[in-house]
């Protein structure tokens, strides 16, 4: 297999960029898709949802080395209700830890809040 020349790499990069621009333009032409993107943007800015609720991180960043044999495809978003104008929140698990906007666990110990609660 022959390596690409600099010109070949540039040509491929331009084709990738053109394809990306065409895809984004096509998605934005659909009113439902544009509405969903706008709703996600507003919910992300208000911290009502996390980015991982919109983007499938495994599909975006790849799977870990131990999971290469798993070919199950999961949908990127499976609970969007565009007609209602908002995304339905997934039901939290009974033992689920609450996460902040960055995905870090929120401490629930009452003594950790820094306030003195003595009477």
C-alpha positions, 0 to 999 in steps of 0.5 A: 500500500502506497502512502499518500502524498501531501497533495493526496492528503489535502485532496482527501481532507477537502472531500471530507470537509465538503461532505461534512458541509453538505451533510450539515446543510441537508440536516438544517434544511429539515424543519424537524431536525432544525427544531430538534437541534434548537431544542437541544441547544437551549436545554444544554445551555440551561443545563437541563440535559447533558451532552451525553444525552444528545451524542452517543459517546461510544459511536463518536469516540469509539469503543474501548479495547475490551469491547471490540467484539460487540457490534450492537448499534444503539440509537444516538437519541431515542427519547426525543419528542419533537412534536411536544417541543421538548425531550422526555427525560429518561427515568432515573434508576433507583440507585443512580448517582446524580451528576453535575453538568460535567458528568461528575457525581454530586455529593449528597452528604448534608454535611458537605455543603459547608454550612453549619447547621447547629441550632 
